[in-house]
Amino acid sequence: MTLERKLRAEMREAEFKAWDSLARYKFQMFGYWSAIWVHLNKLGEFKDPNPWSDLVRTAKPKAAKAARRAGKEAPRHK
């Protein structure tokens, strides 16, 4: 098995474990496995789209709303 195939297999496993963790309210483990996926994607220079981009788009306005309710400055996003 080539290095690229090994990295991609590890990415698939990390993505599965991240989604599984999130589905079971294991938020720290979700963060761990999603970070592993991002690291492998960068290491392999694959530039695959982030599988959690929809979650990020959902979170941005919610983070801004929570900041306003808490009297904090809204987080700045790209």
N, C-alpha and C positions, 0 to 999 in steps of 0.2 A: 504494500500500500504506500502510495506517495505521501509526502509530507502535506501537500495540499489536501488530499483526501482525508488524512487524519485530522487536520485542523477543521475541515468542514464537518466531519463527523462529530467532533467535540463541540462545534458551534450548534449543531442540531440538538445535541444532548443538553447543552447549557440553555438553549431556548426552551426546550421542553420542561426542564427543571424550573426555570424562571416562571413560566406560565402556571405550572402546577403549584408552585409555592404561592403565587399570587391568588390562585383560586382557593387555596386553603388558609388564607389570611396570614401567611408566613411572610410578612413584608420584608424582614431583614434578609431572609433567604432569597426572596425575589430580587432584591438589590444585589446580593452576592452573585447570583447566576446571571443576571442581566449584565453586570460588570464584566464577568468572565466572557460572555458573548462579545461585548464591545471590544475587549482586549484582543481576543482571537481574531476578530474581523480586522482590527488595525494591524496586528502582527502579520497576518496573511496578506495584507494589502488588498483585501477583497472589495472593500467599499460597498458592501451589501447594505441596503437600507435597514435602518433600525426597526426591528419588529414591534417596538413599543411606541412608535411615533404617534399613533392615534391616542394612546394614553397621555402622552405629553401634551398634545393639543387640547385634550379634555381638561388636563390639570391646570394649564396656564390661567384661564379665566377664573377658575375656582380658587387658585392661589391668590390672585389679585383681590377677589371678593373677601377671602378670609383675612387678608392683610388689612383691608379697609375696616372690617368689623373689629379687628384687634387694635386699630389705631396705628398701624405700622405702614411703612412705605411699601408699596407693591414691588414684588420682585421684578427685576429687569431681565427680559428674555431676548434672545436673538430674534 
